[in-house]
């Protein structure tokens, strides 16, 4: 079918079920705003329990036929989706900018990184191959296969409305599962755009569904017995809740939580490279990235020089409307902007030095936009809330330590373990760091070490609940389960009765 893509300024945002808009029974809704103007551009419906069950039932009904669809056909649909996405990704980027606020180039980068997982999933036939052992016992063959789980739920955050769902659903669908995606109510339109694109690519009805909503929709996904697995990305408290609730209901769960990402800058590092990296990783997408660097750890005598170089670069960042010639856009909501600003207040009150103050930003955009400029805090200590809390905004804190060992201890004692980086020209120090640091993703002179699609994405400690990371072969294993088969084809003669325990002979 040919789909008409929903424009970003649609005023009524519904669910998606069986390759068409599903209105649902609930009349409850919340406003969707353009963060660059503060104006409401639409209203997204919040599902009732009845609505959620209807969407889940559609995914469950579609599963048997999609599971039995050949790998060849499933892969053809994946390739078609990839081609459509690649040809029209600017449309999706525009929708993301209109509802999230990030600049268009950043939104396009988000879509491109998500597309990498689609391309990875196009190779699913190779990744689903089992093993075979002939004549494991006399006239007995042993082999294994991997099969899909069934309907799976994806609960995604506001900061990457396209990329994060694409960490999961291409692999899930390619492996033969059906999907119910619950996007953030802050920027829900990207999910419907992708749903229409799937329909245009030839995906059968009920295989990809979108459930708009809040906790009611989430709880139904977590507890409904027809949903076999949950993939979640969000804050650590909600990740803990998702993991505890869904596993108690017997589901497989990967719940990616919060982060407090450190970058260690050693005295031998190229400080220009390090300063550029701190600005890019700290203020890109207004700091609303789970892989953003929020704590720069300066080792030894370089701190003053490093702070000066970061401040010089950060002061040139142009904050404004993401559709204009801006480097950094607004924050996603007014409430979030005010919360992030309150951390700057608290840091200043606790004794941190405000080197660059984003509260005073003059933004190139509407007066009612949710603006907060790049903020640099120096002399931050581990007891301050700007360090202990995940701020999720354009606030970069500089901590000063005397030695590499102190920097390592700072990171390893932190409850989060999502991403980290080290800047050095010493290969031995880098190799030691990657071995000793207790974090799931490590960058060496790379500030945002987001793995390629064929490696896994995920943190350690309070940044991950569950045993499996996103995408890569771990993602394939998450969305499939193994089945071991022992087979014997005998001659017509009967082997007789033997009640003893089977033995290999």
C-alpha positions as CSV (number, residue, x, y, z in Angstrom):
1,X,0.0,0.0,0.0
2,X,1.1,3.6,-0.4
3,X,1.1,5.5,2.9
4,X,0.6,9.2,3.4
5,X,3.1,10.3,5.9
6,X,1.6,12.2,8.9
7,X,3.0,15.7,9.0
8,X,4.7,17.0,12.1
9,X,2.0,19.5,12.8
10,X,-0.9,17.0,12.9
11,X,-3.3,18.0,15.6
12,X,-4.6,14.6,16.6
13,X,-2.1,11.8,17.2
14,X,-3.6,8.3,17.6
15,X,-2.5,4.7,17.8
16,X,-1.6,2.4,14.9
17,X,-2.9,-1.1,14.6
18,X,-3.2,-3.5,11.6
19,X,-1.6,-1.0,9.3
20,X,-4.1,1.7,9.9
21,X,-4.9,4.4,12.5
22,X,-6.6,3.1,15.5
23,X,-8.7,5.7,17.4
24,X,-9.3,3.7,20.6
25,X,-11.9,4.4,23.2
26,X,-10.1,6.8,25.5
27,X,-10.6,10.5,25.0
28,X,-7.8,11.4,27.3
29,X,-4.9,13.2,25.7
30,X,-1.9,15.4,26.4
31,X,-0.5,18.3,24.3
32,X,2.5,17.9,22.1
33,X,4.6,21.0,21.9
34,X,7.2,22.5,19.6
35,X,10.0,23.2,22.1
36,X,11.4,26.0,19.9
37,X,8.2,28.0,20.2
38,X,6.4,26.6,23.3
39,X,3.3,26.3,21.2
40,X,1.1,23.2,21.2
41,X,1.1,21.5,17.8
42,X,-1.1,18.5,18.5
43,X,-2.6,16.2,21.1
44,X,-1.7,12.6,21.6
45,X,-4.3,10.1,22.8
46,X,-3.5,8.2,26.0
47,X,-4.6,4.6,25.7
48,X,-7.0,3.0,28.1
49,X,-6.4,-0.5,29.3
50,X,-9.0,-1.6,26.7
51,X,-7.1,0.2,23.9
52,X,-3.8,-1.4,25.0
53,X,-5.3,-4.9,25.0
54,X,-6.8,-4.3,21.5
55,X,-3.4,-3.4,20.1
56,X,-1.7,-6.3,21.9
57,X,-4.3,-8.7,20.6
58,X,-3.6,-7.5,17.1
59,X,0.1,-8.3,17.5
60,X,-0.7,-11.7,19.0
61,X,-3.1,-12.5,16.1
62,X,-0.5,-11.6,13.5
63,X,2.3,-13.6,15.1
64,X,1.7,-17.1,13.8
65,X,1.6,-16.0,10.1
66,X,4.7,-13.8,10.4
67,X,6.6,-16.5,12.3
68,X,5.9,-18.9,9.5
69,X,6.8,-16.4,6.8
70,X,10.0,-17.4,5.1
71,X,13.3,-15.7,5.9
72,X,13.5,-14.8,2.3
73,X,10.2,-12.8,2.4
74,X,11.0,-11.3,5.8
75,X,14.3,-10.1,4.5
76,X,12.7,-8.6,1.4
77,X,10.4,-6.5,3.6
78,X,13.4,-5.4,5.7
79,X,15.3,-4.3,2.6
80,X,12.2,-2.4,1.3
81,X,11.9,-0.6,4.6
82,X,15.6,0.3,4.5
83,X,15.3,1.8,1.0
84,X,12.2,3.8,1.8
85,X,13.8,5.1,5.0
86,X,17.0,6.1,3.2
87,X,15.1,7.9,0.5
88,X,12.9,9.9,2.9
89,X,14.8,10.2,6.1
90,X,14.8,14.0,5.9
91,X,11.0,13.8,6.5
92,X,11.5,11.9,9.7
93,X,14.3,14.2,10.8
94,X,11.9,17.2,10.4
95,X,9.3,15.5,12.5
96,X,11.9,14.8,15.2
97,X,13.0,18.5,15.2
98,X,9.4,19.7,15.4
99,X,8.6,17.7,18.5
100,X,11.9,17.1,20.3
101,X,13.7,20.4,19.4
102,X,17.2,19.0,18.4
103,X,18.7,20.7,15.3
104,X,18.0,19.1,11.9
105,X,21.5,17.8,11.4
106,X,21.4,16.0,14.7
107,X,18.0,14.6,13.9
108,X,19.2,13.3,10.6
109,X,22.2,11.8,12.3
110,X,19.8,10.0,14.7
111,X,17.9,8.5,11.8
112,X,21.1,7.4,10.1
113,X,22.4,5.6,13.2
114,X,19.0,3.9,13.5
115,X,19.2,2.9,9.9
116,X,22.4,1.0,10.6
117,X,20.4,-1.4,12.8
118,X,17.9,-1.9,9.9
119,X,20.9,-2.8,7.7
120,X,22.2,-5.1,10.3
121,X,18.8,-6.9,10.5
122,X,18.8,-7.4,6.7
123,X,21.4,-10.0,7.4
124,X,19.2,-12.0,9.8
125,X,19.2,-15.3,7.8
126,X,22.9,-15.7,8.6
127,X,22.3,-14.8,12.3
128,X,19.5,-17.2,12.8
129,X,21.4,-20.3,11.6
130,X,21.5,-23.1,14.1
131,X,23.9,-26.0,14.5
132,X,23.8,-29.6,13.3
133,X,25.6,-32.7,14.5
134,X,25.1,-35.9,12.4
135,X,25.2,-39.3,14.1
136,X,25.7,-37.9,17.7
137,X,24.6,-41.3,18.8
138,X,24.0,-44.3,16.5
139,X,21.6,-43.2,13.9
140,X,20.7,-40.1,16.0
141,X,21.2,-36.5,14.8
142,X,21.3,-33.5,17.2
143,X,20.7,-30.0,16.1
144,X,19.5,-26.6,17.3
145,X,17.3,-23.9,15.9
146,X,16.4,-20.4,17.0
147,X,12.8,-19.3,17.0
148,X,11.0,-16.0,17.6
149,X,9.4,-15.3,21.0
150,X,6.0,-13.9,19.9
151,X,4.6,-10.3,20.4
152,X,7.2,-8.1,22.1
153,X,6.9,-4.6,23.6
154,X,9.2,-1.7,23.1
155,X,9.0,1.3,25.5
156,X,11.2,4.2,24.2
157,X,12.2,7.6,25.5
158,X,11.8,11.1,24.2
159,X,15.4,11.9,23.5
160,X,15.7,9.5,20.4
161,X,12.2,8.9,19.1
162,X,13.5,7.2,16.0
163,X,16.9,5.7,16.8
164,X,16.1,4.0,20.1
165,X,13.0,2.1,18.7
166,X,15.2,1.2,15.8
167,X,17.7,-0.4,18.2
168,X,15.0,-3.1,18.7
169,X,12.3,-3.4,16.2
170,X,14.3,-4.2,13.1
171,X,15.9,-7.2,14.8
172,X,12.6,-8.3,16.4
173,X,10.7,-8.2,13.2
174,X,13.4,-9.8,11.1
175,X,13.6,-12.7,13.6
176,X,9.8,-13.3,13.2
177,X,8.3,-11.5,16.2
178,X,5.5,-8.9,16.1
179,X,5.9,-5.6,17.9
180,X,4.0,-3.1,20.0
181,X,5.9,0.2,20.3
182,X,5.0,2.6,23.1
183,X,6.8,5.9,22.3
184,X,7.2,8.9,24.6
185,X,4.1,11.1,24.7
186,X,6.4,14.1,24.3
187,X,7.3,13.3,20.7
188,X,5.0,10.5,19.4
189,X,4.7,11.4,15.7
190,X,7.9,9.7,14.6
191,X,6.5,6.4,15.6
192,X,3.5,6.8,13.3
193,X,5.7,7.9,10.4
194,X,7.8,4.7,10.8
195,X,4.6,2.6,11.1
196,X,3.3,4.0,7.8
197,X,6.7,3.3,6.2
198,X,6.5,-0.3,7.3
199,X,3.1,-0.7,5.7
200,X,4.4,0.8,2.5
201,X,7.3,-1.6,2.6
202,X,4.9,-4.5,2.6
203,X,4.9,-5.6,6.3
204,X,1.6,-7.5,7.0
205,X,-1.1,-6.2,9.2
206,X,-0.4,-6.5,13.0
207,X,3.3,-7.0,12.8
208,X,4.2,-3.4,13.8
209,X,1.8,-1.5,16.0
210,X,2.0,1.7,17.9
211,X,0.4,2.2,21.3
212,X,0.3,5.8,22.5
213,X,-0.1,6.5,26.2
214,X,1.3,6.8,29.7
215,X,1.6,4.4,32.7
216,X,-1.7,2.7,31.8
217,X,-0.3,1.6,28.5
218,X,3.1,0.7,30.0
219,X,1.6,-1.5,32.7
220,X,-0.5,-3.4,30.3
221,X,2.6,-4.2,28.2
222,X,4.4,-5.3,31.3
223,X,1.8,-7.6,32.6
224,X,-0.2,-8.8,29.6
225,X,0.6,-12.5,29.1
226,X,0.5,-12.2,25.3
227,X,3.6,-9.9,25.4
228,X,6.7,-12.2,25.7
229,X,9.5,-9.6,26.1
230,X,10.1,-6.0,26.9
231,X,12.8,-3.6,25.7
232,X,13.0,-0.4,27.6
233,X,15.2,2.7,27.6
234,X,14.8,5.5,30.1
235,X,15.7,6.6,33.7
236,X,17.1,4.1,36.2
237,X,14.1,4.3,38.6
238,X,11.7,3.5,35.8
239,X,14.0,0.8,34.4
240,X,14.0,-0.9,37.8
241,X,10.2,-0.8,37.8
242,X,9.9,-2.2,34.3
243,X,12.4,-5.0,35.1
244,X,10.8,-6.0,38.4
245,X,7.2,-5.8,37.0
246,X,7.8,-7.6,33.7
247,X,10.0,-10.3,35.0
248,X,7.5,-11.0,37.8
249,X,5.0,-11.6,34.9
250,X,7.4,-14.1,33.4
251,X,8.8,-11.9,30.6
252,X,12.3,-11.6,29.1
253,X,13.4,-8.0,29.8
254,X,16.2,-5.7,28.7
255,X,15.8,-2.4,30.6
256,X,18.5,0.3,29.9
257,X,18.6,2.9,32.6
258,X,20.3,6.2,33.3
259,X,23.8,7.4,33.0
260,X,26.5,9.6,34.5
261,X,29.2,9.5,31.8
262,X,32.7,10.5,32.7
263,X,35.6,11.5,30.4
264,X,39.1,11.3,31.8
265,X,41.6,13.7,30.4
266,X,45.2,12.7,31.2
267,X,48.0,15.2,31.3
268,X,49.5,13.9,28.1
269,X,46.3,14.3,26.1
270,X,46.0,16.7,23.2
271,X,43.9,19.4,25.0
272,X,42.5,20.9,21.8
273,X,41.1,17.5,20.8
274,X,39.8,16.9,24.3
275,X,38.2,20.4,24.6
276,X,36.5,19.9,21.2
277,X,35.2,16.5,22.4
278,X,33.9,17.8,25.7
279,X,31.9,20.5,23.9
280,X,30.5,18.1,21.3
281,X,29.7,15.4,23.8
282,X,28.4,17.6,26.5
283,X,26.2,20.0,24.6
284,X,25.1,18.1,21.5
285,X,21.3,17.7,21.4
286,X,21.3,20.0,24.5
287,X,22.8,17.2,26.6
288,X,19.7,15.1,26.2
289,X,21.6,12.0,25.3
290,X,22.1,8.9,27.5
291,X,25.7,8.9,26.1
292,X,26.4,12.5,26.7
293,X,29.5,13.4,28.7
294,X,28.4,15.2,31.8
295,X,31.5,14.9,34.0
296,X,35.0,15.9,32.7
297,X,37.7,14.5,35.0
298,X,40.9,16.6,34.6
299,X,43.9,14.7,35.9
300,X,46.9,16.6,37.2
301,X,48.0,20.2,36.3
302,X,45.9,20.5,33.1
303,X,42.6,21.6,34.6
304,X,42.9,25.3,34.3
305,X,44.0,25.1,30.7
306,X,41.3,22.5,29.8
307,X,38.6,24.6,31.4
308,X,39.7,27.7,29.5
309,X,39.7,25.8,26.2
310,X,36.2,24.3,26.8
311,X,34.8,27.7,27.8
312,X,36.2,29.4,24.7
313,X,34.6,26.9,22.4
314,X,31.3,26.5,24.3
315,X,30.8,30.3,24.2
316,X,30.6,30.2,20.4
317,X,27.7,27.7,20.3
318,X,24.6,29.2,18.8
319,X,21.5,28.2,20.6
320,X,18.2,28.5,18.7
321,X,15.5,27.0,16.6
322,X,16.6,23.7,15.2
323,X,15.2,24.5,11.8
324,X,17.5,27.5,11.6
325,X,21.3,27.9,11.5
326,X,21.7,26.8,15.1
327,X,24.2,24.5,16.8
328,X,22.0,23.5,19.8
329,X,18.2,23.5,20.1
330,X,15.9,23.9,23.1
331,X,15.1,21.4,25.8
332,X,12.1,19.1,25.3
333,X,9.7,20.7,27.7
334,X,9.4,23.8,29.9
335,X,9.3,21.7,33.0
336,X,12.5,19.8,32.0
337,X,14.3,23.1,31.2
338,X,13.4,24.5,34.6
339,X,14.6,21.3,36.3
340,X,18.0,21.4,34.6
341,X,18.3,25.1,35.4
342,X,17.7,24.3,39.1
343,X,20.8,22.1,39.1
344,X,22.9,25.0,38.0
345,X,21.4,27.0,40.9
346,X,22.2,24.1,43.2
347,X,25.8,23.7,41.9
348,X,26.5,27.4,42.3
349,X,25.1,27.3,45.8
350,X,27.2,24.3,46.7
351,X,30.4,26.1,45.7
352,X,30.9,25.1,42.0
353,X,32.3,27.9,39.8
354,X,29.9,28.8,37.0
355,X,32.3,29.4,34.2
356,X,29.7,29.6,31.5
357,X,26.0,30.3,32.4
358,X,23.3,28.9,30.1
359,X,20.6,30.5,32.2
360,X,21.5,33.8,30.5
361,X,21.4,32.5,27.0
362,X,20.1,34.7,24.2
363,X,18.5,32.2,21.8
364,X,17.7,32.6,18.2
365,X,14.1,31.6,18.5
366,X,10.7,32.4,20.0
367,X,10.6,34.0,23.4
368,X,8.5,31.2,24.7
369,X,10.9,28.4,23.6
370,X,12.4,26.2,26.2
371,X,15.9,27.6,26.1
372,X,18.9,26.9,28.2
373,X,22.4,27.5,26.9
374,X,25.6,25.5,27.3
375,X,26.7,25.6,31.0
376,X,30.2,24.9,32.3
377,X,30.8,24.3,36.0
378,X,34.3,24.0,37.5
379,X,35.5,22.7,40.8
380,X,32.6,20.3,41.1
381,X,32.9,17.7,43.9
382,X,31.4,14.2,44.1
383,X,28.9,15.3,46.8
384,X,27.2,18.0,44.7
385,X,23.8,17.2,43.1
386,X,25.2,18.3,39.7
387,X,27.5,15.3,39.9
388,X,25.3,12.7,41.7
389,X,22.2,13.1,39.6
390,X,21.6,12.5,35.9
391,X,20.8,16.0,34.8
392,X,20.0,15.3,31.1
393,X,20.8,18.8,29.9
394,X,23.6,21.0,28.6
395,X,25.5,21.1,31.8
396,X,29.2,20.0,31.9
397,X,30.9,19.6,35.2
398,X,34.7,19.6,35.6
399,X,36.1,17.6,38.5
400,X,39.8,17.8,39.4
401,X,41.9,14.8,40.6
402,X,45.6,14.3,41.0
403,X,46.1,10.9,39.5
404,X,44.8,8.3,37.1
405,X,43.9,6.0,40.0
406,X,41.7,8.7,41.6
407,X,39.9,9.2,38.3
408,X,39.3,5.5,37.9
409,X,38.0,5.2,41.4
410,X,35.6,8.1,40.8
411,X,34.1,6.3,37.8
412,X,34.0,2.8,39.4
413,X,32.4,4.0,42.6
414,X,29.6,5.8,40.6
415,X,26.3,3.8,40.6
416,X,26.0,4.2,36.8
417,X,28.1,2.4,34.3
418,X,26.8,3.4,30.8
419,X,29.5,5.1,28.8
420,X,32.9,6.6,29.5
421,X,35.9,7.9,27.6
422,X,39.6,8.6,28.1
423,X,41.8,11.1,26.3
424,X,45.5,10.3,26.2
425,X,48.4,9.6,23.9
426,X,49.6,6.8,26.1
427,X,48.6,3.4,24.7
428,X,49.4,1.6,27.9
429,X,47.2,3.9,29.9
430,X,44.3,3.5,27.4
431,X,44.6,-0.3,27.5
432,X,44.7,-0.3,31.3
433,X,41.6,1.9,31.4
434,X,39.6,-0.2,29.1
435,X,40.4,-3.2,31.2
436,X,39.8,-1.7,34.6
437,X,36.9,0.6,34.2
438,X,33.5,-0.8,35.2
439,X,31.4,0.6,32.4
440,X,29.7,-1.1,29.5
441,X,30.9,1.2,26.6
442,X,34.3,2.8,26.5
443,X,35.8,5.4,24.2
444,X,39.5,5.9,23.7
445,X,39.9,9.5,22.3
446,X,36.3,9.1,21.3
447,X,33.8,11.1,23.4
448,X,30.5,9.3,22.6
449,X,31.4,5.6,22.1
450,X,28.1,4.4,20.7
451,X,28.8,1.0,19.2
452,X,28.1,0.0,15.6
453,X,25.0,-2.0,15.0
454,X,26.9,-5.3,14.9
455,X,28.1,-4.7,18.5
456,X,25.9,-4.5,21.5
457,X,24.7,-1.3,23.2
458,X,24.3,-1.3,26.9
459,X,25.8,-0.3,30.3
460,X,26.7,-2.0,33.5
461,X,25.5,-1.5,37.1
462,X,22.5,0.8,37.5
463,X,22.5,1.5,33.7
464,X,21.2,-1.9,32.8
465,X,18.6,-4.3,34.3
466,X,18.6,-7.7,32.6
467,X,21.3,-9.7,31.0
468,X,21.2,-8.6,27.4
469,X,22.2,-5.5,25.6
470,X,20.5,-3.9,22.6
471,X,21.2,-4.8,18.9
472,X,24.1,-6.9,17.7
473,X,24.2,-10.6,18.2
474,X,22.9,-10.0,21.8
475,X,19.8,-8.4,20.3
476,X,19.3,-11.4,18.0
477,X,19.6,-13.8,21.0
478,X,17.2,-11.6,23.0
479,X,14.4,-11.8,20.4
480,X,14.8,-15.5,19.8
481,X,15.0,-18.6,21.9
482,X,16.9,-21.8,21.3
483,X,15.3,-25.2,20.7
484,X,17.5,-28.3,20.8
485,X,16.2,-31.3,18.7
486,X,17.3,-34.9,18.8
487,X,16.2,-36.9,15.8
488,X,16.3,-40.5,14.8
489,X,14.9,-42.1,11.7
490,X,15.0,-45.9,12.0
491,X,14.6,-48.8,9.7
492,X,11.1,-50.3,9.7
493,X,12.2,-52.9,12.3
494,X,11.1,-52.1,15.9
495,X,13.8,-51.6,18.5
496,X,11.9,-53.1,21.4
497,X,10.9,-51.8,24.8
498,X,13.6,-50.4,27.1
499,X,12.6,-48.4,30.3
500,X,16.2,-47.5,31.2
501,X,17.5,-43.9,31.0
502,X,18.6,-43.2,27.4
503,X,22.3,-43.6,26.8
504,X,24.4,-42.4,23.9
505,X,25.9,-45.4,22.1
